[in-house]
Amino acid sequence: MEDEVDRLVAAWRRERPDLDVEPLEVLSRVSRLARHLDRARRIAFSEHNLEPWEFDVLTSLRRAGPPYQLSPGQLLTQTLVTSGTMTNRIDRLTKKNLVERLPDPNDRRGVLVRLTAEGRDKADQSLAGLLDQERAILGELSRAQRGELAGLLRQLTAPFDNIPT
């Protein structure tokens, strides 16, 4: 089975035989798959009236376990945004009654961000929708192939996840 990347690579090999275009065979597919995944995510989230960034914050809190709260700094680490962006996001989610700010009992100047019951429901429902979309994307692969692919991708992504900030 041939795909668009095969055609792209063949064209570059024809036009630039002096270059090793092998990385395109993997990373162009990863890039194209990321675009398809982004579309699937947007569809899953729009069915629950969420933006992708809202899903990221809500599910970070949901994964924290009861009482489903984190400090803004912990949310920054998990969502890879600036503090100004996170403050804006928390404000917007608070207005939608999906999160609430609470005083941090361990730091008089600090706050904690807690998922509301409505926020928890949105996180749970949108995650289920996302998983349906992702299963469809992976539908051509066997369980063993999915495991192998996950392991290979982990080898590529782990160094980026372990860079000191």
GIHUTA-V274278 format. One record per pair of residues at least 12 apart in sequence whose ideal C-beta (glycine too) atoms are under 6 Angstrom apart, sorted by sequence separation. I is the first residue (numbers start at 0). J is the second residue. D is the distance in whole Angstrom. If there is no record, write none. Layout:
I:J:D
I:J:D
This chain:
8:20:6
101:113:6
71:85:6
98:112:5
99:113:5
8:23:5
59:74:6
8:24:6
98:114:6
99:115:6
59:77:4
97:115:6
96:115:6
97:117:6
98:118:5
96:117:6
97:118:4
4:27:5
55:78:5
89:112:6
4:28:5
56:88:6
70:111:6
68:111:5
69:112:6
68:113:4
67:114:4
60:114:4
57:118:5
61:122:4
57:121:6
58:122:5
57:122:4
54:125:5
47:121:6
49:125:5
47:124:5
47:125:4
44:125:6
46:128:6
43:128:4
43:129:4
43:132:5
39:132:4
